[in-house]
Amino acid sequence: MIKLLILILLGFVGYSMIQGIIRPREKKSGWKKPRSRSHQGEEMVEDPQCGTFIPIGEAVSANIDGKQLYFCSKNCLKEYKKAHK
């Protein structure tokens, strides 16, 4: 009876290992991306300070000298304002 239980347990462990190799699970982290926003087909804009391209939905926007500019971060916006005083 014990041999049968050990054999079933080994079979289950082997099956689990094979499934883990074939179909690895996603890493679990505390932060998840919001599913409501899709970047597919979204317009990309270039940060005038560092040259990074970012989706317009994630960009920090500012109206400077009558122009709408987009930045990758608030830090780049501050640096741009410093450099163009």
C-alpha positions, 0 to 999 in steps of 0.5 A: 500500500505504501509503495503504491502511494509513493508511486502515485506521489512520484508520478504527480511530482514528475507530471508537475515538473514536465508541465513546468518545463512545457508551460512555465508560469508567469512571474508573480509580482506585486505590481501589475500593468493596467489592462485598460490601456493598450499600446497597440496602435498608439501614437509614439512621441519623442522626448525633446530632452533625451530623445526617448520615444514613448506612447503618448498615453504615458508621456508627461505633457507640457505647453511650453512657448505655445507648443505642446511637448511630451516628455518621458518623465517629470525629471526630463521636463525639469531639465528641459525647462532649465536648459531653455530658460 
